[in-house]
Amino acid sequence: MAIWLRIMLAGLVLATLVVVAFWPRLGPVGVVFWVWLFMLVSGWVAWAFLGRSRAATAAAAMEPEVRPLHETDEPAIIRELMDVQAASEQAGVLVFRGNLREPADVAFEKLKQAVGSQSVPLLQPDERWGTAVYLMPKPVEQAVLERPARIWVNWLLFGLAFLTTTWAGAAHAGVNLLQEPGRFAVGLPYSIGLLAILGVHELGHFFAARRHGMNVTPPYFIPVPFALGTFGAFIRMRSPPEDRRSLFDVAAAGPLAGLVVAIPALLIGLHYSTVENLGLHTPAAAQGASLPTSILFGLLAKLSLGPALSGNSVVHLGPLAFAGWLGLFITALNLLPIGQLDGGHIARSMFGHRVGSFIGTVAMWALLFLAVFEFPGLMLWAIIVFFLAGRATPPLNDLTPISPARKWVGWLTFLILASILIPMPDSWL
């Protein structure tokens, strides 16, 4: 067992003893803190020890031998485009390391034309030699890539999500549709608003991917018969992005498209919400939001409700406004610059693999600390992001930078993220 796993296990045992010894004196906040910390560390240890050790053992047992390549084995296109310093072959993958003689985007296009349909070229940064070129056999048959999606599955999931979100919207309004099925219309503003936000978000990804010639499925909605009525939606990427530009476009298109629906939904929904002025701030209810709140939400609330708002106001969100608020939250969650989240892809496209990975690590730990010490309600989402976000998938050409215009759009997305997360000062109301 690795030394760091032993240290983690020892810390877990010590934390358990501390909780047992001091439980009566911790208070509710302390108990919640240690319970979440215990669950997080336990899950991390289990995942790291069981998952990684098994994967490492299997990989070690199956890893093929690396065979150095002689200069005569190098394809002519490689010798034309690259000053090769090292060449090898492993499991059919040819790897060449050195310096490119031409710009990365030009070299990538020439490689694609030269290898045709037999291989997939990858251009990746190499810390020692500058560039690594991989020529990989196509991992999936073209017939599988071109197999049409089962559209009826997408529509079925959408229909179920419509039912579950209508149920959830009615429940948030205090209506039990099992007892009063005739009042289903109460849940429609929430259901239609939330599904429109999620659907347009995914369609933004879908059309951006299609524009770049990527193989992608229509959106799949995830219905659940409780809580919010859905766990969101997703699309399946059947082919990788060719370069940072396509990776950036697909990643940024979703959140920006979703905001085009979320912001109007919130503005309209706030107009039909109620405002209660209190002498003291009170916590938000299930469909209420106490002000001051995030900068973006506060500005939109002020724009919609006008002078009715003040620093001691509580806005009780109507169904459509609640859907719009969730749209802002979903956008912020997706824009976190972590792993395979949209923000993680944007950061990687803007700054490259090393800097993007560093930003993702810092953002992940910042999210965990915020969840532990400031906003316990974030803990579930932080754990989901921690275990599911993973590492961002590199584009085939990971060397050619994105355009300045795209960088400005990237900074805009991070500004939007900050405006959703940063509380709005009282003096701004």
Order of alpha helices (4+ residues) and beta strands (2+ residues): alpha-alpha-beta-alpha-beta-beta-alpha-beta-beta-alpha-alpha-alpha-beta-beta-alpha-beta-beta-alpha-beta-alpha-alpha-alpha-alpha-alpha
